[in-house]
């Protein structure tokens, strides 16, 4: 099967969508399928993988390292690929282009709704949120009419789209490679060793990590927090770390090679995510696959991958309470071991193998329906 992915973001941009696309492309190729990828170009970056077609892009004034692409690719070039399926990972300009290609080539169109787009609009366009939200919902509805199915990486995403009148949805969870991300042989160290992975942007709420660290230090100075990722809030994080004298406790490591993440997770014993705008975060699944209990905030939408008081905690955004819970869990080795095992078991439900099987079934159903 020839599959054409159309995306607004890909390597070297570091985010969950780009990483998921990379994993899915590689997994489909391992199963004998050919996957082509249309993605925005990136100044100075050269691809080291096959079948990546770059289109023109411009600098993004809002998010650095996330170029705004204009998919100006000739129809003849796409026809030569002879795709059996076109799978877009974004709406708006990219979604419209994918829809155009689907109509012209007469092949089924699939869309994955990776993001809580309404929440992101509220962060970046707070004063025009009502207008931009209506435009986006209308765009999603128009795109859905062109699609065989819309893949929802979580049930919450499917419920949200259904509420907006979009019914041709199918939940297929994002997948984590549970063969690469595995638990450490033993839980260590004896003090809280916390890890967070994600973009350091407003919608991810990373400054809340500093509030947790401040409360942890009041209880005990014997803790470590590793923050992996980059973004516009990195300077502010550095400023707050110095202000509250947390430089001995918090390590800002920036972006790291994905191959190093399993080792970094294994030096921790707790994964904390302060975000409340998630769909199906691979970073959380990776942490769970490595046996890390996860601490998340109420309203994060992560209830389906975190069992409260069994594999982690879903808590009110109260830094003092969260700090107390972390200290209490790490101090109880039997409970920590139990939480760790439960986290690992949860991650197996969301393996990359299950994700690929679901996507391939959908592709075949789309082809059958298109005959």
C-alpha positions in Angstrom: 0.0 0.0 0.0 1.2 3.5 -0.8 0.3 6.0 1.9 0.8 9.8 1.6 1.1 11.7 4.9 0.4 15.4 4.8 1.6 17.4 7.8 2.3 21.0 9.0 5.1 19.9 11.3 7.9 17.4 11.1 11.5 16.9 12.0 13.7 18.7 13.0 10.8 20.4 14.8 10.3 18.7 18.2 6.8 18.0 19.3 4.4 15.1 19.9 2.8 15.2 16.5 6.1 15.2 14.6 7.3 12.3 16.8 4.1 10.3 16.3 4.3 10.7 12.5 7.8 9.5 12.6 6.9 6.4 14.6 3.9 5.6 12.5 5.8 6.1 9.2 8.6 3.8 10.4 6.1 1.1 11.7 4.1 1.1 8.5 7.3 0.8 6.4 8.5 -2.2 8.6 5.3 -3.9 7.5 6.1 -3.5 3.9 4.1 -0.4 3.1 5.5 2.7 1.3 4.9 5.9 3.2 5.5 9.3 1.5 5.5 12.5 3.6 4.7 16.1 2.6 6.1 18.4 5.2 7.3 22.1 5.4 11.0 22.7 4.7 13.4 23.8 7.4 16.4 26.0 6.7 19.6 24.1 6.8 18.0 20.7 7.6 18.6 17.7 5.4 16.4 14.5 5.7 18.2 11.2 6.3 15.1 9.1 5.6 13.4 8.2 2.3 10.3 9.6 0.7 10.1 12.9 2.5 8.9 15.7 0.2 9.4 19.2 1.5 7.3 22.2 0.6 7.8 25.9 1.0 7.6 27.5 4.5 8.0 30.8 6.3 9.2 31.6 9.8 6.5 31.5 12.4 6.2 34.7 14.4 4.4 32.9 17.3 6.4 29.7 17.8 10.0 29.4 16.9 11.1 26.2 15.1 7.6 25.7 13.9 7.6 27.1 10.4 4.3 28.0 8.6 4.1 25.9 5.5 2.4 26.6 2.2 1.9 23.2 0.5 2.8 24.3 -3.0 3.4 20.9 -4.6 2.4 20.0 -8.1 -0.4 17.6 -8.6 1.7 15.7 -11.2 4.4 15.0 -8.6 1.8 13.5 -6.2 0.3 11.5 -9.0 3.7 9.9 -9.7 3.6 8.6 -6.1 0.3 6.8 -6.8 -1.0 6.9 -3.2 -3.8 4.5 -2.2 -4.5 6.6 0.9 -4.0 10.3 1.8 -3.7 10.9 5.5 -3.5 14.5 6.8 -2.4 15.2 10.3 -3.6 18.8 10.3 -6.7 20.9 9.3 -6.8 24.4 7.8 -4.3 25.0 4.9 -2.7 21.6 5.1 -6.1 19.8 5.5 -7.5 21.7 2.5 -4.5 20.7 0.3 -4.9 17.1 1.4 -8.6 17.2 0.5 -7.8 18.7 -2.9 -5.4 15.9 -3.6 -7.9 13.3 -2.5 -10.5 14.7 -4.9 -8.1 15.0 -7.8 -6.5 11.6 -7.4 -9.8 9.9 -6.3 -8.4 8.2 -3.2 -9.8 8.1 0.4 -8.8 10.8 2.8 -8.1 10.2 6.5 -7.5 13.0 9.1 -6.0 12.6 12.6 -7.1 15.3 15.1 -4.0 15.4 17.2 -4.6 18.7 19.1 -7.2 20.4 21.3 -7.2 23.2 18.7 -9.7 25.4 20.6 -7.5 25.6 23.7 -4.4 26.5 21.7 -6.4 29.3 20.0 -7.3 30.6 23.4 -3.6 30.7 24.4 -2.4 32.4 21.3 -5.4 34.5 20.2 -7.2 35.3 23.5 -8.9 38.4 22.2 -10.1 36.9 19.0 -10.9 33.5 20.4 -14.6 33.5 19.7 -14.1 34.3 16.0 -11.1 32.1 15.4 -12.8 29.2 17.3 -15.9 29.4 15.0 -13.6 29.5 11.9 -11.7 26.4 13.1 -14.8 24.4 14.0 -16.3 25.2 10.6 -13.1 24.2 8.9 -13.0 20.9 10.9 -16.6 20.2 9.9 -15.9 20.9 6.2 -12.8 18.7 6.3 -14.8 15.9 8.0 -17.2 15.8 5.1 -14.3 15.0 2.8 -12.8 12.3 5.0 -13.7 8.6 5.3 -12.9 8.9 9.0 -11.3 11.2 11.5 -8.9 9.4 13.8 -9.2 10.5 17.4 -6.1 9.7 19.6 -8.4 9.7 22.7 -12.0 9.2 23.5 -12.3 12.7 24.9 -11.3 14.0 21.4 -14.0 11.9 19.8 -16.6 13.2 22.3 -15.5 16.8 21.7 -15.8 16.4 17.9 -19.1 14.6 18.2 -20.5 17.5 20.3 -19.6 19.8 17.4 -21.6 17.7 14.9 -18.7 15.7 13.5 -19.7 12.0 13.6 -17.4 10.1 11.2 -14.8 9.5 14.0 -12.8 6.6 15.2 -10.7 6.4 18.3 -7.2 4.9 17.7 -4.8 5.7 20.5 -1.3 7.0 19.8 1.2 4.2 20.4 4.4 4.0 22.5 7.2 1.6 21.6 7.1 -0.6 24.7 10.2 -2.5 23.5 12.4 0.6 23.7 10.8 2.2 26.7 11.1 -0.3 29.5 11.3 -0.1 33.3 14.6 0.1 35.2 15.6 -3.2 36.9 15.1 -1.5 40.3 13.4 1.7 41.5 15.9 4.3 42.6 17.0 6.7 44.0 15.5 7.1 47.5 14.7 10.8 47.1 12.1 12.2 44.6 13.6 12.3 41.1 11.1 13.9 38.9 11.1 14.2 35.1 9.0 16.3 32.7 9.2 16.1 28.9 7.4 18.6 26.6 7.5 21.9 24.9 8.1 24.9 27.2 5.1 26.9 25.9 2.1 28.5 27.6 -0.3 25.7 26.7 1.9 23.2 28.5 2.0 25.2 31.7 5.7 24.5 32.5 6.0 27.3 35.0 3.8 25.3 37.4 6.7 22.9 37.8 8.6 25.6 39.6 5.8 26.0 42.0 5.9 22.3 42.8 9.7 22.4 43.2 9.4 25.4 45.5 7.0 23.4 47.8 9.2 20.3 47.6 12.2 22.3 48.9 10.2 23.6 51.8 9.6 20.0 52.8 13.0 18.6 51.9 15.9 19.9 49.8 16.7 16.3 48.8 15.0 16.1 45.4 15.9 16.4 41.7 13.7 17.6 38.8 14.8 17.2 35.2 12.9 19.3 32.6 13.4 18.1 29.0 12.3 20.4 26.2 12.6 23.8 24.7 10.3 26.8 24.1 9.7 30.4 24.6 9.3 30.0 28.4 12.8 28.6 28.8 14.3 32.0 29.9 11.5 32.5 32.4 12.0 29.1 33.8 15.7 29.9 34.3 14.9 33.2 35.9 12.5 31.5 38.4 15.0 28.8 39.2 17.6 31.4 40.2 15.0 33.5 42.0 13.8 30.6 44.3 17.3 29.2 44.6 16.4 25.9 42.9 19.5 25.6 40.7 20.8 22.7 42.8 17.6 20.8 42.3 16.3 21.5 38.8 18.2 20.6 35.6 17.0 22.3 32.3 18.5 20.0 29.7 16.7 21.3 26.5 15.9 19.0 23.7 17.5 15.6 23.7 17.8 12.8 21.2 14.8 10.5 21.4 17.2 7.6 21.7 18.4 9.0 25.0 15.0 9.4 26.6 14.6 5.8 27.9 17.9 6.1 29.9 16.8 9.5 31.2 13.5 8.2 32.4 15.2 5.3 34.2 17.1 7.8 36.4 13.7 9.1 37.6 11.0 7.7 39.8 8.1 10.2 39.1 6.8 11.8 35.9 4.9 15.1 36.3 2.9 16.8 33.6 1.4 20.2 34.4 -0.4 20.5 31.1 -4.2 20.8 30.8 -4.4 20.8 27.0 -3.4 17.2 26.1 -5.0 14.7 23.7 -2.7 11.6 23.9 0.7 12.7 25.1 3.4 10.2 24.0 5.7 11.6 26.7 3.3 10.4 29.4 3.0 7.0 27.8 6.8 6.8 27.5 7.1 7.5 31.2 4.5 4.9 32.0 6.2 2.3 29.8 9.4 3.0 31.9 7.4 2.3 35.0 7.0 5.8 36.2 4.0 6.8 38.3 2.5 9.9 36.7 1.3 13.0 38.5 -1.2 15.1 36.5 -3.7 17.9 37.1 -7.4 17.7 37.2 -8.8 18.8 33.9 -5.9 17.4 32.0 -8.0 14.8 30.2 -5.6 12.1 31.2 -8.0 10.0 33.4 -8.0 7.2 30.8 -4.2 6.6 31.0 -3.7 7.4 34.7 -5.5 5.5 37.4 -5.7 7.9 40.3 -4.1 6.5 43.5 -3.1 3.3 41.6 -0.7 4.3 38.9 -0.2 7.9 39.9 -2.2 10.9 41.0 -4.7 13.3 39.3 -4.7 16.3 41.6 -6.1 19.8 42.0 -3.5 22.4 40.9 -2.3 22.9 44.4 1.6 22.8 44.5 1.8 22.1 48.2 -0.6 19.1 47.9 1.3 17.8 44.9 4.6 18.1 46.7 3.3 16.2 49.7 1.9 13.4 47.5 5.2 13.0 45.7 7.2 12.9 49.0 4.7 10.4 50.4 4.8 8.1 47.4 8.6 8.0 47.1 8.9 7.4 50.8 6.7 4.3 50.6 8.7 1.8 48.6 6.0 -0.9 48.4 3.4 1.7 47.1 5.9 3.1 44.7 6.7 -0.4 43.3 2.9 -1.1 42.9 2.3 2.2 41.1 5.3 1.5 38.9 4.0 -1.9 37.8 0.5 -0.5 37.2 1.9 2.3 35.0 3.8 -0.2 32.9 0.7 -2.4 32.4 -1.3 0.6 31.3 1.3 1.5 28.7 0.9 -1.9 27.1 -2.7 -1.1 26.2 -1.3 1.8 24.1 1.5 0.1 22.3 2.7 1.1 18.9 1.7 -2.3 17.6 -2.0 -1.7 18.6 -1.9 1.7 17.0 -0.6 0.5 13.7 -3.1 -2.4 13.5 -5.9 0.1 14.0 -4.6 2.5 11.4 -4.2 -0.3 8.8 -7.7 -1.7 9.4 -9.0 1.8 8.8 -7.0 2.2 5.6 -8.4 -1.1 4.3 -11.9 -0.2 5.3 -11.5 3.2 3.5 -10.3 1.5 0.3 -13.2 -1.0 0.4 -15.7 1.8 0.9 -14.1 3.8 -2.0 -14.5 1.0 -4.6 
